């Protein structure tokens, strides 16, 4: 069994560093998903009967993706340090699956962006009307959460809102510039779309490098073990 060459050892440590970052990123994604699901201020977005499927699908996707990223990061780190071809092979296989899922999710998101936007806007309208009709405190908290995070007020703007205490705090002049929530949802959705796309493309490029590094290292390890 021959030792790895200098370039191959460099790939080995690059693989370790890549997977350490990947594991940390997975931990962060899992933490965000669990926080959104369990925090008392946000879980009302997912527990209502009228909650859009993109909300609870999204939060469970974050939890699942974060857990899978942590497992992949562990396999990659151990495979690189232990020079284990089977661990690196598993890492390559699962990373390839995630890469394919990301591409499919990207195509689905861009082809259904209008549908998703309309559903989120309709969810806000149902929540607003439901609170006005019933005074349900859970709907009130959901409205307060949405309006404060989007910096918006009501379906027509702050000047026409009957309950401004649910809206963001604003001085007298700021009340004129706070938008209606349907307009704010549309603006945030469209303005952040290119950022989401950029993050997706960057993630895809990083995954391609991970696939290349894992394959090169796996082949190098196999080759070194064949040399007597």
Steps between C-alpha positions, in 0.01 A plus 500: 500500500650831392452832671297773337694755299523866600218604267281214619560592864398855411173365357455295817522805726285705263237225526521511877466881508213491249308244703564675829342814353223284350431343842490842669263629229277197553493569874393860431227394253367240744501755784307754290244237399446385859478860619234585243305184586519526881520871581173630640517811281532315170333160542158659450598543134511122460227376731201683356258312279537765230882512512650477149668169421819690408537599867492158662663335199779755521563456873505120476730530199739710710497245782555207264765677293689612810504149647614351168772762462631415847514129413673578170750730670580226751548239224721736300718602796547142620551372148771757431688458831469120512562475124194277473382440141160367606426808712608726215287292263195544724573872524520527120175305454293701746648833390407415140141430613484834685640677194227347282231595755630857510479530121146356501395734785646798314304420183183445703544826692553715192216337307256542792613834641173677411295222659709514819471880517123488454463234768704698756301816423173306531617355833557851633153605382336197667691564822406870503131437426486211746637718779256780420209254514598294805761698696701177540818587696703247300407675176586830667851379581541364148396837356735688731787270403440540126445876509797578722740283301385634163463856634150529362153572633166353399371427152482872407778667700534654844288807435193283443570241771255483791745321733838669458632330818553188285723698265864607535563803719524811288527874543238727348677542165599134477135399505468632145777279363414168668362283222206266497595141573402359156732757338775423754471125438524556125799731537692272737427191291616658174797692645640193679447259212836573336675465838341158551603403148856619562523299823368194318754534218786556746394195700484295182853604399632411847331159474663438161843569654411264786409229250826553308719503812336188645540308174864607458586409858317168483685406180835612648443287814407194294802550277738538796369176655559310177869596496717249681 
